[in-house]
Amino acid sequence: MKQIKIFDTTLRDGEQSPGCSMNLKEKIEMAKQLERLNVDVIEAGFAASSPGDFLSVKTIAETLKNCTVASLSRALPADIDRAYEAVKGAVSPRIHTFIATSPIHMEYKLLMKPEQVLESAEAMVKHAKKYVSDVEFSAEDATRSEVDFLAKLFDRVIRAGATTINIPDTVGYVMPEEYFAFLTELREKCPALDTVDISVHCHNDLGLAVANSLSAVRAGVTQLECTINGIGERAGNASLEEIVMALKTRKDFYNADTRIVTQEIMRSSQLLSRITGVKVQPNKAIVGENAFAHEAGIHQDGVLKNKQTYEIMTPESIGIAAKNLVLGKHSGKHALHARIKELGYDVTEEELEAAFVKFKEIADKKKEVYDSDIEAIITKESVRVPKVYSLDRFTISSGNTITNTAAVRLRKEENLQEQIESGDGPLDAAFKGIEKIVGKNLHLDGLSIIANTEGKDALGDATVTIRDEENGKTAQGRGISTDVLEASLMAYINAVNKMIYEEKHESESM
């Protein structure tokens, strides 16, 4: 059985997806979850792109213990130097350098001749090799490049010390059968490829990223680059959960498997959604809300008789467990901590204290407390930022025959500030009040509210995206409460706190 390495780029390519930016604390929490998922390589960022990215790559590299941590870098000495400074503290550091190789990219983007590209790629791999033994080289836009040129290029960079060669479908252009033939021809014309790991990085512009990645497995590649929930530039990347479960479910066809702990898939998907505020569509393969739902009578009848009639994998295999009542309002902190550990989360004493306070609040309001309630609490608390502002109280008057007004009082350290505003709706009025108190000119870019858990008293899970009108910077916030208005206000305040945290973080990094 061939082992396929999983290279996760959620924190680099995934984060480049509009609306998916993460702060340092969120990136660390996501990286820890990827480590639990048992990915082979985490591409933690692009260290040379900004001081913030450098710090996040460096912190992740120094935090994780059980996987390779990589930083992307252009084929430039300064980029490679910066990448090494970021990853050198990792247990297993990797420098991932790239240069474009298609005629259109070389002529119009790089303004370089093919021979210049060959020389630059070889020189930069040698430069990276001075720092680390593990060097990945990527030929950007490989699928629109000439096979003979790529064969020559790969031979040179492998001789220079590259240990992984990535052959990406950067713009999601190639077809699965075409990719298989392309990779097969490359291996024939560059025998040196059989001495290193061959990787592919497929984009989803035509909806074929997963299909192309799986076709590449049949062509002999040994590493697949992907993201949780398939997030990434434009239409996204190949989806990790779809690739992994396709290989696991169809071992008979691919004769290949991964090291992924599949029971961590759903938790990884949900954590990313909660951090970014970007939900997966209900019919998304593997992790969508309807992935294991059966509504048609004939399907229900078949599943009741034998699940394999309509389920080719089990919900438990990706971490969807039976929903049990586990704790109530009389439960103590030790019981909560034990259950959090059972659910697979590690929390600090401070995070446990904050989670316990929230748990008690919810337990007083809900008749039943489920695992999903606890996960909603703990994932929110574990990625929280310092609370510059917190919600003290609010009163809202709303109706279709009166002016919507909101009185909102926020706490900042020991000080209380209150503001009364009117608006087009109850939330508009309340958000205006918060905006006045914090002294920022904010625009609401997005708001979503879902019932995150089961029952009439389900937790309302609110996610907001706000934009600072003065500098254009955005922040996402999340709030949970049995009261959807309170959840929305908490989410808005959480976004404000994240914005303040990022501003402080950026000023300290400069």
Secondary structure, DSSP 4 states (H G I P E B T S, - for coil): -EEPEEEE-TTTTGGGSTT----HHHHHHHHHHHHHHT-SEEEEE-GGG-HHHHHHHHHHHHH--SSEEEEEEESSHHHHHHHHHHHTTSSSEEEEEEEE-SHHHIIIII---HHHHHHHHHHHHHHHHTT-S-EEEEEETGGGS-HHHHHHHHHHHHHHT-SEEE--BTTS---HHHHHHHHHHHHHH-GGGGGSEEEEEBB-TTS-HHHHHHHHHHTT--EEEEBGGG--STT-B-BHHHHHHHHHHTHHHH-EE----GGGHHHHHHHHHHHH--PPPTT-TTTSTTTT---SHHHHHHHHH-GGGT-SS-GGGGT-----EEE-TT--HHHHHHHHHHTT----HHHHHHHHHHHHHHHHH-S-EEHHHHHHHHHHHHT----SSEEEEEEEE--SSS-EEEEEEEEETTEEEEEEEEESSHHHHHHHHHHHHHT--EEEEEEEEEE-SSSTTPPEEEEEEEEETTT--EEEEEEEESSHHHHHHHHHHHHHHHHHHHHHHHHHH-
